[in-house]
């Protein structure tokens, strides 16, 4: 009456792979996003009067003329 069905090793079951697929795809997507960000946008110039000091970019106000 109590027959224990041996299902084999865990890697032959579909559920562990299905549960690991989501986080694995998120890691791959994150790695691709980081690579694309560094390849395409790492050396863009600052426009519109910005000043870069270290990692901080701040916008400077235009100089006002004194009368």
PQR file with spaces between the fields and no chain letter, atoms N, CA, C, O and H, PARSE charges and radii, in Angstrom:
ATOM       1  N    UNK     1       0.804   -1.182    0.000 -0.4000 1.5000
ATOM       2  CA   UNK     1       0.000    0.000    0.000 -0.0000 2.0000
ATOM       3  C    UNK     1       0.861    1.267    0.000  0.5500 1.7000
ATOM       4  O    UNK     1       0.510    2.252   -0.649 -0.5500 1.4000
ATOM       5  N    UNK     2       1.976    1.245    0.717 -0.4000 1.5000
ATOM       6  CA   UNK     2       2.898    2.366    0.732 -0.0000 2.0000
ATOM       7  C    UNK     2       4.034    2.128   -0.242  0.5500 1.7000
ATOM       8  O    UNK     2       5.136    1.752    0.154 -0.5500 1.4000
ATOM       9  H    UNK     2       2.261    0.445    1.244  0.4000 1.0000
ATOM      10  N    UNK     3       3.764    2.346   -1.503 -0.4000 1.5000
ATOM      11  CA   UNK     3       4.823    2.186   -2.489 -0.0000 2.0000
ATOM      12  C    UNK     3       5.504    3.525   -2.680  0.5500 1.7000
ATOM      13  O    UNK     3       4.872    4.501   -3.085 -0.5500 1.4000
ATOM      14  H    UNK     3       2.868    2.651   -1.825  0.4000 1.0000
ATOM      15  N    UNK     4       6.777    3.570   -2.392 -0.4000 1.5000
ATOM      16  CA   UNK     4       7.555    4.785   -2.582 -0.0000 2.0000
ATOM      17  C    UNK     4       8.097    4.780   -4.003  0.5500 1.7000
ATOM      18  O    UNK     4       8.867    3.900   -4.389 -0.5500 1.4000
ATOM      19  H    UNK     4       7.291    2.777   -2.063  0.4000 1.0000
ATOM      20  N    UNK     5       7.687    5.768   -4.765 -0.4000 1.5000
ATOM      21  CA   UNK     5       8.132    5.848   -6.153 -0.0000 2.0000
ATOM      22  C    UNK     5       9.422    6.655   -6.201  0.5500 1.7000
ATOM      23  O    UNK     5       9.435    7.834   -5.848 -0.5500 1.4000
ATOM      24  H    UNK     5       7.061    6.483   -4.451  0.4000 1.0000
ATOM      25  N    UNK     6      10.496    6.027   -6.633 -0.4000 1.5000
ATOM      26  CA   UNK     6      11.783    6.700   -6.757 -0.0000 2.0000
ATOM      27  C    UNK     6      11.779    7.490   -8.064  0.5500 1.7000
ATOM      28  O    UNK     6      11.685    6.917   -9.149 -0.5500 1.4000
ATOM      29  H    UNK     6      10.486    5.069   -6.920  0.4000 1.0000
ATOM      30  N    UNK     7      11.883    8.814   -7.942 -0.4000 1.5000
ATOM      31  CA   UNK     7      11.809    9.643   -9.130 -0.0000 2.0000
ATOM      32  C    UNK     7      13.179    9.940   -9.719  0.5500 1.7000
ATOM      33  O    UNK     7      13.266   10.605  -10.751 -0.5500 1.4000
ATOM      34  H    UNK     7      11.959    9.280   -7.060  0.4000 1.0000
ATOM      35  N    UNK     8      14.232    9.473   -9.105 -0.4000 1.5000
ATOM      36  CA   UNK     8      15.563    9.685   -9.642 -0.0000 2.0000
ATOM      37  C    UNK     8      16.208   10.930   -9.070  0.5500 1.7000
ATOM      38  O    UNK     8      15.683   11.522   -8.126 -0.5500 1.4000
ATOM      39  H    UNK     8      14.161    8.932   -8.267  0.4000 1.0000
ATOM      40  N    UNK     9      17.340   11.337   -9.628 -0.4000 1.5000
ATOM      41  CA   UNK     9      18.041   12.524   -9.132 -0.0000 2.0000
ATOM      42  C    UNK     9      17.242   13.803   -9.406  0.5500 1.7000
ATOM      43  O    UNK     9      16.391   13.842  -10.294 -0.5500 1.4000
ATOM      44  H    UNK     9      17.766   10.856  -10.395  0.4000 1.0000
ATOM      45  N    UNK    10      17.533   14.833   -8.630 -0.4000 1.5000
ATOM      46  CA   UNK    10      16.762   16.070   -8.728 -0.0000 2.0000
ATOM      47  C    UNK    10      16.933   16.767  -10.064  0.5500 1.7000
ATOM      48  O    UNK    10      16.014   17.445  -10.525 -0.5500 1.4000
ATOM      49  H    UNK    10      18.224   14.801   -7.908  0.4000 1.0000
ATOM      50  N    UNK    11      18.083   16.615  -10.693 -0.4000 1.5000
ATOM      51  CA   UNK    11      18.316   17.341  -11.948 -0.0000 2.0000
ATOM      52  C    UNK    11      17.554   16.751  -13.129  0.5500 1.7000
ATOM      53  O    UNK    11      17.542   17.338  -14.211 -0.5500 1.4000
ATOM      54  H    UNK    11      18.829   16.064  -10.319  0.4000 1.0000
ATOM      55  N    UNK    12      16.932   15.619  -12.939 -0.4000 1.5000
ATOM      56  CA   UNK    12      16.121   15.041  -14.012 -0.0000 2.0000
ATOM      57  C    UNK    12      14.649   15.441  -13.898  0.5500 1.7000
ATOM      58  O    UNK    12      13.834   15.065  -14.740 -0.5500 1.4000
ATOM      59  H    UNK    12      16.942   15.142  -12.061  0.4000 1.0000
ATOM      60  N    UNK    13      14.315   16.192  -12.868 -0.4000 1.5000
ATOM      61  CA   UNK    13      12.954   16.686  -12.683 -0.0000 2.0000
ATOM      62  C    UNK    13      12.833   18.067  -13.325  0.5500 1.7000
ATOM      63  O    UNK    13      13.807   18.820  -13.322 -0.5500 1.4000
ATOM      64  H    UNK    13      14.977   16.497  -12.183  0.4000 1.0000
ATOM      65  N    UNK    14      11.688   18.417  -13.867 -0.4000 1.5000
ATOM      66  CA   UNK    14      11.551   19.731  -14.510 -0.0000 2.0000
ATOM      67  C    UNK    14      11.363   20.890  -13.525  0.5500 1.7000
ATOM      68  O    UNK    14      11.713   22.022  -13.859 -0.5500 1.4000
ATOM      69  H    UNK    14      10.897   17.805  -13.869  0.4000 1.0000
ATOM      70  N    UNK    15      10.829   20.650  -12.333 -0.4000 1.5000
ATOM      71  CA   UNK    15      10.500   21.749  -11.422 -0.0000 2.0000
ATOM      72  C    UNK    15      11.703   22.539  -10.932  0.5500 1.7000
ATOM      73  O    UNK    15      11.628   23.767  -10.898 -0.5500 1.4000
ATOM      74  H    UNK    15      10.545   19.730  -12.061  0.4000 1.0000
ATOM      75  N    UNK    16      12.807   21.908  -10.551 -0.4000 1.5000
ATOM      76  CA   UNK    16      13.941   22.735  -10.128 -0.0000 2.0000
ATOM      77  C    UNK    16      14.451   23.645  -11.247  0.5500 1.7000
ATOM      78  O    UNK    16      14.833   24.786  -10.987 -0.5500 1.4000
ATOM      79  H    UNK    16      12.868   20.910  -10.578  0.4000 1.0000
ATOM      80  N    UNK    17      14.459   23.160  -12.467 -0.4000 1.5000
ATOM      81  CA   UNK    17      14.925   23.963  -13.596 -0.0000 2.0000
ATOM      82  C    UNK    17      13.960   25.104  -13.888  0.5500 1.7000
ATOM      83  O    UNK    17      14.385   26.207  -14.231 -0.5500 1.4000
ATOM      84  H    UNK    17      14.148   22.234  -12.678  0.4000 1.0000
ATOM      85  N    UNK    18      12.673   24.843  -13.755 -0.4000 1.5000
ATOM      86  CA   UNK    18      11.683   25.885  -13.964 -0.0000 2.0000
ATOM      87  C    UNK    18      11.807   26.973  -12.897  0.5500 1.7000
ATOM      88  O    UNK    18      11.684   28.159  -13.204 -0.5500 1.4000
ATOM      89  H    UNK    18      12.328   23.947  -13.476  0.4000 1.0000
ATOM      90  N    UNK    19      12.047   26.579  -11.657 -0.4000 1.5000
ATOM      91  CA   UNK    19      12.194   27.548  -10.569 -0.0000 2.0000
ATOM      92  C    UNK    19      13.507   28.326  -10.670  0.5500 1.7000
ATOM      93  O    UNK    19      13.563   29.481  -10.249 -0.5500 1.4000
ATOM      94  H    UNK    19      12.146   25.616  -11.408  0.4000 1.0000
ATOM      95  N    UNK    20      14.551   27.727  -11.212 -0.4000 1.5000
ATOM      96  CA   UNK    20      15.837   28.413  -11.351 -0.0000 2.0000
ATOM      97  C    UNK    20      15.915   29.272  -12.612  0.5500 1.7000
ATOM      98  O    UNK    20      16.816   30.102  -12.735 -0.5500 1.4000
ATOM      99  H    UNK    20      14.505   26.789  -11.554  0.4000 1.0000
ATOM     100  N    UNK    21      15.000   29.088  -13.533 -0.4000 1.5000
ATOM     101  CA   UNK    21      15.065   29.816  -14.802 -0.0000 2.0000
ATOM     102  C    UNK    21      14.841   31.315  -14.619  0.5500 1.7000
ATOM     103  O    UNK    21      15.523   32.110  -15.265 -0.5500 1.4000
ATOM     104  H    UNK    21      14.269   28.414  -13.433  0.4000 1.0000
ATOM     105  N    UNK    22      13.912   31.723  -13.762 -0.4000 1.5000
ATOM     106  CA   UNK    22      13.630   33.138  -13.557 -0.0000 2.0000
ATOM     107  C    UNK    22      14.831   33.915  -13.033  0.5500 1.7000
ATOM     108  O    UNK    22      15.243   34.889  -13.662 -0.5500 1.4000
ATOM     109  H    UNK    22      13.358   31.077  -13.237  0.4000 1.0000
ATOM     110  N    UNK    23      15.405   33.514  -11.899 -0.4000 1.5000
ATOM     111  CA   UNK    23      16.590   34.225  -11.412 -0.0000 2.0000
ATOM     112  C    UNK    23      17.782   34.148  -12.372  0.5500 1.7000
ATOM     113  O    UNK    23      18.555   35.101  -12.476 -0.5500 1.4000
ATOM     114  H    UNK    23      15.070   32.722  -11.388  0.4000 1.0000
ATOM     115  N    UNK    24      17.933   33.041  -13.061 -0.4000 1.5000
ATOM     116  CA   UNK    24      19.044   32.922  -14.014 -0.0000 2.0000
ATOM     117  C    UNK    24      18.873   33.908  -15.173  0.5500 1.7000
ATOM     118  O    UNK    24      19.844   34.527  -15.607 -0.5500 1.4000
ATOM     119  H    UNK    24      17.305   32.267  -12.977  0.4000 1.0000
ATOM     120  N    UNK    25      17.660   34.055  -15.669 -0.4000 1.5000
ATOM     121  CA   UNK    25      17.412   35.020  -16.746 -0.0000 2.0000
ATOM     122  C    UNK    25      17.598   36.456  -16.263  0.5500 1.7000
ATOM     123  O    UNK    25      18.049   37.311  -17.025 -0.5500 1.4000
ATOM     124  H    UNK    25      16.870   33.553  -15.317  0.4000 1.0000
ATOM     125  N    UNK    26      17.256   36.726  -15.008 -0.4000 1.5000
ATOM     126  CA   UNK    26      17.467   38.072  -14.456 -0.0000 2.0000
ATOM     127  C    UNK    26      18.957   38.394  -14.366  0.5500 1.7000
ATOM     128  O    UNK    26      19.361   39.523  -14.645 -0.5500 1.4000
ATOM     129  H    UNK    26      16.890   36.031  -14.389  0.4000 1.0000
ATOM     130  N    UNK    27      19.768   37.426  -13.985 -0.4000 1.5000
ATOM     131  CA   UNK    27      21.217   37.634  -13.903 -0.0000 2.0000
ATOM     132  C    UNK    27      21.802   37.882  -15.290  0.5500 1.7000
ATOM     133  O    UNK    27      22.638   38.768  -15.464 -0.5500 1.4000
ATOM     134  H    UNK    27      19.439   36.509  -13.758  0.4000 1.0000
ATOM     135  N    UNK    28      21.370   37.110  -16.262 -0.4000 1.5000
ATOM     136  CA   UNK    28      21.860   37.291  -17.635 -0.0000 2.0000
ATOM     137  C    UNK    28      21.440   38.657  -18.168  0.5500 1.7000
ATOM     138  O    UNK    28      22.247   39.347  -18.791 -0.5500 1.4000
ATOM     139  H    UNK    28      20.690   36.390  -16.120  0.4000 1.0000
ATOM     140  N    UNK    29      20.197   39.059  -17.936 -0.4000 1.5000
ATOM     141  CA   UNK    29      19.726   40.363  -18.381 -0.0000 2.0000
ATOM     142  C    UNK    29      20.473   41.505  -17.724  0.5500 1.7000
ATOM     143  O    UNK    29      20.770   42.510  -18.370 -0.5500 1.4000
ATOM     144  H    UNK    29      19.541   38.499  -17.429  0.4000 1.0000
ATOM     145  N    UNK    30      20.781   41.357  -16.437 -0.4000 1.5000
ATOM     146  CA   UNK    30      21.552   42.382  -15.721 -0.0000 2.0000
ATOM     147  C    UNK    30      22.958   42.493  -16.299  0.5500 1.7000
ATOM     148  O    UNK    30      23.461   43.600  -16.491 -0.5500 1.4000
ATOM     149  H    UNK    30      20.540   40.540  -15.913  0.4000 1.0000
ATOM     150  N    UNK    31      23.590   41.370  -16.574 -0.4000 1.5000
ATOM     151  CA   UNK    31      24.940   41.389  -17.141 -0.0000 2.0000
ATOM     152  C    UNK    31      24.945   42.047  -18.522  0.5500 1.7000
ATOM     153  O    UNK    31      25.848   42.820  -18.841 -0.5500 1.4000
ATOM     154  H    UNK    31      23.181   40.471  -16.417  0.4000 1.0000
ATOM     155  N    UNK    32      23.942   41.741  -19.333 -0.4000 1.5000
ATOM     156  CA   UNK    32      23.856   42.345  -20.662 -0.0000 2.0000
ATOM     157  C    UNK    32      23.644   43.855  -20.554  0.5500 1.7000
ATOM     158  O    UNK    32      24.236   44.621  -21.313 -0.5500 1.4000
ATOM     159  H    UNK    32      23.208   41.113  -19.074  0.4000 1.0000
ATOM     160  N    UNK    33      22.800   44.282  -19.611 -0.4000 1.5000
ATOM     161  CA   UNK    33      22.548   45.711  -19.417 -0.0000 2.0000
ATOM     162  C    UNK    33      23.811   46.447  -18.987  0.5500 1.7000
ATOM     163  O    UNK    33      24.090   47.540  -19.481 -0.5500 1.4000
ATOM     164  H    UNK    33      22.319   43.659  -18.994  0.4000 1.0000
ATOM     165  N    UNK    34      24.569   45.863  -18.077 -0.4000 1.5000
ATOM     166  CA   UNK    34      25.813   46.490  -17.611 -0.0000 2.0000
ATOM     167  C    UNK    34      26.828   46.593  -18.740  0.5500 1.7000
ATOM     168  O    UNK    34      27.475   47.628  -18.900 -0.5500 1.4000
ATOM     169  H    UNK    34      24.343   44.976  -17.675  0.4000 1.0000
ATOM     170  N    UNK    35      26.973   45.531  -19.524 -0.4000 1.5000
ATOM     171  CA   UNK    35      27.926   45.549  -20.643 -0.0000 2.0000
ATOM     172  C    UNK    35      27.531   46.609  -21.662  0.5500 1.7000
ATOM     173  O    UNK    35      28.386   47.362  -22.128 -0.5500 1.4000
ATOM     174  H    UNK    35      26.447   44.690  -19.394  0.4000 1.0000
ATOM     175  N    UNK    36      26.254   46.678  -22.013 -0.4000 1.5000
ATOM     176  CA   UNK    36      25.807   47.684  -22.981 -0.0000 2.0000
ATOM     177  C    UNK    36      25.990   49.099  -22.439  0.5500 1.7000
ATOM     178  O    UNK    36      26.349   50.006  -23.191 -0.5500 1.4000
ATOM     179  H    UNK    36      25.560   46.066  -21.634  0.4000 1.0000
ATOM     180  N    UNK    37      25.752   49.295  -21.162 -0.4000 1.5000
ATOM     181  CA   UNK    37      25.909   50.628  -20.578 -0.0000 2.0000
ATOM     182  C    UNK    37      27.361   51.083  -20.633  0.5500 1.7000
ATOM     183  O    UNK    37      27.631   52.241  -20.951 -0.5500 1.4000
ATOM     184  H    UNK    37      25.460   48.559  -20.552  0.4000 1.0000
ATOM     185  N    UNK    38      28.289   50.202  -20.333 -0.4000 1.5000
ATOM     186  CA   UNK    38      29.693   50.583  -20.361 -0.0000 2.0000
ATOM     187  C    UNK    38      30.226   50.719  -21.777  0.5500 1.7000
ATOM     188  O    UNK    38      31.080   51.570  -22.025 -0.5500 1.4000
ATOM     189  H    UNK    38      28.070   49.261  -20.074  0.4000 1.0000
ATOM     190  N    UNK    39      29.753   49.914  -22.706 -0.4000 1.5000
ATOM     191  CA   UNK    39      30.237   49.994  -24.079 -0.0000 2.0000
ATOM     192  C    UNK    39      29.723   51.226  -24.805  0.5500 1.7000
ATOM     193  O    UNK    39      30.473   51.849  -25.557 -0.5500 1.4000
ATOM     194  H    UNK    39      29.059   49.223  -22.505  0.4000 1.0000
ATOM     195  N    UNK    40      28.475   51.590  -24.600 -0.4000 1.5000
ATOM     196  CA   UNK    40      27.862   52.624  -25.419 -0.0000 2.0000
ATOM     197  C    UNK    40      27.818   54.007  -24.786  0.5500 1.7000
ATOM     198  O    UNK    40      27.805   55.006  -25.505 -0.5500 1.4000
ATOM     199  H    UNK    40      27.866   51.084  -23.989  0.4000 1.0000
ATOM     200  N    UNK    41      27.796   54.093  -23.466 -0.4000 1.5000
ATOM     201  CA   UNK    41      27.527   55.383  -22.849 -0.0000 2.0000
ATOM     202  C    UNK    41      28.559   55.798  -21.813  0.5500 1.7000
ATOM     203  O    UNK    41      28.305   56.733  -21.053 -0.5500 1.4000
ATOM     204  H    UNK    41      27.806   53.282  -22.881  0.4000 1.0000
ATOM     205  N    UNK    42      29.695   55.154  -21.752 -0.4000 1.5000
ATOM     206  CA   UNK    42      30.657   55.469  -20.697 -0.0000 2.0000
ATOM     207  C    UNK    42      31.424   56.754  -20.954  0.5500 1.7000
ATOM     208  O    UNK    42      31.872   57.394  -20.003 -0.5500 1.4000
ATOM     209  H    UNK    42      29.902   54.395  -22.369  0.4000 1.0000
ATOM     210  N    UNK    43      31.588   57.147  -22.196 -0.4000 1.5000
ATOM     211  CA   UNK    43      32.412   58.319  -22.477 -0.0000 2.0000
ATOM     212  C    UNK    43      31.607   59.447  -23.123  0.5500 1.7000
ATOM     213  O    UNK    43      32.134   60.189  -23.953 -0.5500 1.4000
ATOM     214  H    UNK    43      31.224   56.627  -22.969  0.4000 1.0000
ATOM     215  N    UNK    44      30.353   59.576  -22.751 -0.4000 1.5000
ATOM     216  CA   UNK    44      29.553   60.666  -23.303 -0.0000 2.0000
ATOM     217  C    UNK    44      29.935   61.972  -22.638  0.5500 1.7000
ATOM     218  O    UNK    44      30.185   62.028  -21.434 -0.5500 1.4000
ATOM     219  H    UNK    44      29.925   58.974  -22.077  0.4000 1.0000
ATOM     220  N    UNK    45      29.976   63.010  -23.434 -0.4000 1.5000
ATOM     221  CA   UNK    45      30.285   64.324  -22.905 -0.0000 2.0000
ATOM     222  C    UNK    45      29.100   64.908  -22.149  0.5500 1.7000
ATOM     223  O    UNK    45      27.962   64.469  -22.310 -0.5500 1.4000
ATOM     224  H    UNK    45      29.773   62.965  -24.412  0.4000 1.0000
ATOM     225  N    UNK    46      29.388   65.891  -21.336 -0.4000 1.5000
ATOM     226  CA   UNK    46      28.346   66.572  -20.580 -0.0000 2.0000
ATOM     227  C    UNK    46      27.939   67.806  -21.370  0.5500 1.7000
ATOM     228  O    UNK    46      28.792   68.592  -21.784 -0.5500 1.4000
ATOM     229  H    UNK    46      30.313   66.248  -21.206  0.4000 1.0000
ATOM     230  N    UNK    47      26.648   67.977  -21.578 -0.4000 1.5000
ATOM     231  CA   UNK    47      26.136   69.117  -22.334 -0.0000 2.0000
ATOM     232  C    UNK    47      25.277   69.983  -21.419  0.5500 1.7000
ATOM     233  O    UNK    47      24.973   69.593  -20.291 -0.5500 1.4000
ATOM     234  H    UNK    47      25.956   67.339  -21.242  0.4000 1.0000
ATOM     235  N    UNK    48      24.898   71.124  -21.894 -0.4000 1.5000
ATOM     236  CA   UNK    48      24.029   72.061  -21.185 -0.0000 2.0000
ATOM     237  C    UNK    48      24.678   72.640  -19.940  0.5500 1.7000
ATOM     238  O    UNK    48      23.993   72.858  -18.941 -0.5500 1.4000
ATOM     239  H    UNK    48      25.144   71.440  -22.810  0.4000 1.0000
ATOM     240  N    UNK    49      25.968   72.893  -19.971 -0.4000 1.5000
ATOM     241  CA   UNK    49      26.619   73.598  -18.879 -0.0000 2.0000
ATOM     242  C    UNK    49      26.857   72.786  -17.627  0.5500 1.7000
ATOM     243  O    UNK    49      26.978   73.363  -16.546 -0.5500 1.4000
ATOM     244  H    UNK    49      26.525   72.716  -20.782  0.4000 1.0000
ATOM     245  N    UNK    50      26.927   71.493  -17.726 -0.4000 1.5000
ATOM     246  CA   UNK    50      27.183   70.667  -16.556 -0.0000 2.0000
ATOM     247  C    UNK    50      28.660   70.590  -16.245  0.5500 1.7000
ATOM     248  O    UNK    50      29.502   70.746  -17.130 -0.5500 1.4000
ATOM     249  H    UNK    50      26.828   71.025  -18.604  0.4000 1.0000
ATOM     250  N    UNK    51      28.973   70.349  -14.973 -0.4000 1.5000
ATOM     251  CA   UNK    51      30.355   70.209  -14.528 -0.0000 2.0000
ATOM     252  C    UNK    51      30.477   68.877  -13.810  0.5500 1.7000
ATOM     253  O    UNK    51      29.662   68.563  -12.942 -0.5500 1.4000
ATOM     254  H    UNK    51      28.289   70.223  -14.255  0.4000 1.0000
ATOM     255  N    UNK    52      31.481   68.095  -14.161 -0.4000 1.5000
ATOM     256  CA   UNK    52      31.696   66.806  -13.518 -0.0000 2.0000
ATOM     257  C    UNK    52      32.840   66.924  -12.531  0.5500 1.7000
ATOM     258  O    UNK    52      33.956   67.288  -12.902 -0.5500 1.4000
ATOM     259  H    UNK    52      32.143   68.350  -14.865  0.4000 1.0000
ATOM     260  N    UNK    53      32.560   66.614  -11.269 -0.4000 1.5000
ATOM     261  CA   UNK    53      33.575   66.613  -10.219 -0.0000 2.0000
ATOM     262  C    UNK    53      33.569   65.226   -9.592  0.5500 1.7000
ATOM     263  O    UNK    53      32.716   64.929   -8.756 -0.5500 1.4000
ATOM     264  H    UNK    53      31.654   66.318  -10.968  0.4000 1.0000
ATOM     265  N    UNK    54      34.506   64.378   -9.985 -0.4000 1.5000
ATOM     266  CA   UNK    54      34.497   62.985   -9.534 -0.0000 2.0000
ATOM     267  C    UNK    54      33.369   62.241  -10.215  0.5500 1.7000
ATOM     268  O    UNK    54      33.300   62.202  -11.443 -0.5500 1.4000
ATOM     269  H    UNK    54      35.199   64.619  -10.665  0.4000 1.0000
ATOM     270  N    UNK    55      32.483   61.651   -9.430 -0.4000 1.5000
ATOM     271  CA   UNK    55      31.326   60.973   -9.994 -0.0000 2.0000
ATOM     272  C    UNK    55      30.075   61.838   -9.974  0.5500 1.7000
ATOM     273  O    UNK    55      29.021   61.416  -10.448 -0.5500 1.4000
ATOM     274  H    UNK    55      32.538   61.683   -8.432  0.4000 1.0000
ATOM     275  N    UNK    56      30.183   63.041   -9.433 -0.4000 1.5000
ATOM     276  CA   UNK    56      29.031   63.932   -9.302 -0.0000 2.0000
ATOM     277  C    UNK    56      28.991   64.899  -10.479  0.5500 1.7000
ATOM     278  O    UNK    56      29.984   65.554  -10.797 -0.5500 1.4000
ATOM     279  H    UNK    56      31.040   63.385   -9.048  0.4000 1.0000
ATOM     280  N    UNK    57      27.839   64.977  -11.114 -0.4000 1.5000
ATOM     281  CA   UNK    57      27.632   65.929  -12.198 -0.0000 2.0000
ATOM     282  C    UNK    57      26.637   66.964  -11.700  0.5500 1.7000
ATOM     283  O    UNK    57      25.523   66.624  -11.301 -0.5500 1.4000
ATOM     284  H    UNK    57      27.032   64.446  -10.856  0.4000 1.0000
ATOM     285  N    UNK    58      27.039   68.220  -11.726 -0.4000 1.5000
ATOM     286  CA   UNK    58      26.131   69.281  -11.283 -0.0000 2.0000
ATOM     287  C    UNK    58      25.999   70.312  -12.384  0.5500 1.7000
ATOM     288  O    UNK    58      26.911   70.521  -13.185 -0.5500 1.4000
ATOM     289  H    UNK    58      27.944   68.496  -12.050  0.4000 1.0000
ATOM     290  N    UNK    59      24.856   70.943  -12.404 -0.4000 1.5000
ATOM     291  CA   UNK    59      24.587   71.949  -13.434 -0.0000 2.0000
ATOM     292  C    UNK    59      24.978   73.317  -12.884  0.5500 1.7000
ATOM     293  O    UNK    59      24.607   73.689  -11.771 -0.5500 1.4000
ATOM     294  H    UNK    59      24.116   70.773  -11.754  0.4000 1.0000
ATOM     295  N    UNK    60      25.732   74.051  -13.690 -0.4000 1.5000
ATOM     296  CA   UNK    60      26.144   75.383  -13.271 -0.0000 2.0000
ATOM     297  C    UNK    60      25.184   76.406  -13.830  0.5500 1.7000
ATOM     298  O    UNK    60      24.630   76.234  -14.916 -0.5500 1.4000
ATOM     299  H    UNK    60      26.034   73.749  -14.595  0.4000 1.0000
ATOM     300  N    UNK    61      24.991   77.478  -13.074 -0.4000 1.5000
ATOM     301  CA   UNK    61      24.145   78.560  -13.538 -0.0000 2.0000
ATOM     302  C    UNK    61      24.966   79.470  -14.442  0.5500 1.7000
ATOM     303  O    UNK    61      26.159   79.657  -14.202 -0.5500 1.4000
ATOM     304  H    UNK    61      25.440   77.618  -12.192  0.4000 1.0000
ATOM     305  N    UNK    62      24.357   80.035  -15.470 -0.4000 1.5000
ATOM     306  CA   UNK    62      25.103   80.945  -16.339 -0.0000 2.0000
ATOM     307  C    UNK    62      25.524   82.186  -15.560  0.5500 1.7000
ATOM     308  O    UNK    62      24.804   82.653  -14.677 -0.5500 1.4000
ATOM     309  H    UNK    62      23.388   79.883  -15.665  0.4000 1.0000
ATOM     310  N    UNK    63      26.677   82.704  -15.893 -0.4000 1.5000
ATOM     311  CA   UNK    63      27.202   83.887  -15.205 -0.0000 2.0000
ATOM     312  C    UNK    63      26.332   85.088  -15.525  0.5500 1.7000
ATOM     313  O    UNK    63      25.978   85.324  -16.680 -0.5500 1.4000
ATOM     314  H    UNK    63      27.262   82.324  -16.610  0.4000 1.0000
ATOM     315  N    UNK    64      25.991   85.842  -14.492 -0.4000 1.5000
ATOM     316  CA   UNK    64      25.176   87.048  -14.684 -0.0000 2.0000
ATOM     317  C    UNK    64      26.081   88.250  -14.854  0.5500 1.7000
ATOM     318  O    UNK    64      27.129   88.361  -14.217 -0.5500 1.4000
ATOM     319  H    UNK    64      26.278   85.651  -13.553  0.4000 1.0000
ATOM     320  N    UNK    65      25.663   89.136  -15.715 -0.4000 1.5000
ATOM     321  CA   UNK    65      26.448   90.354  -15.945 -0.0000 2.0000
ATOM     322  C    UNK    65      26.191   91.356  -14.842  0.5500 1.7000
ATOM     323  O    UNK    65      25.043   91.599  -14.469 -0.5500 1.4000
ATOM     324  H    UNK    65      24.812   89.046  -16.233  0.4000 1.0000
ATOM     325  N    UNK    66      27.240   91.929  -14.326 -0.4000 1.5000
ATOM     326  CA   UNK    66      27.084   92.962  -13.284 -0.0000 2.0000
ATOM     327  C    UNK    66      27.002   94.326  -13.949  0.5500 1.7000
ATOM     328  O    UNK    66      27.676   94.575  -14.948 -0.5500 1.4000
ATOM     329  H    UNK    66      28.172   91.731  -14.628  0.4000 1.0000
ATOM     330  N    UNK    67      26.188   95.199  -13.406 -0.4000 1.5000
ATOM     331  CA   UNK    67      26.017   96.549  -13.986 -0.0000 2.0000
ATOM     332  C    UNK    67      26.799   97.565  -13.228  0.5500 1.7000
ATOM     333  O    UNK    67      26.774   98.746  -13.572 -0.5500 1.4000
ATOM     334  H    UNK    67      25.640   94.997  -12.594  0.4000 1.0000
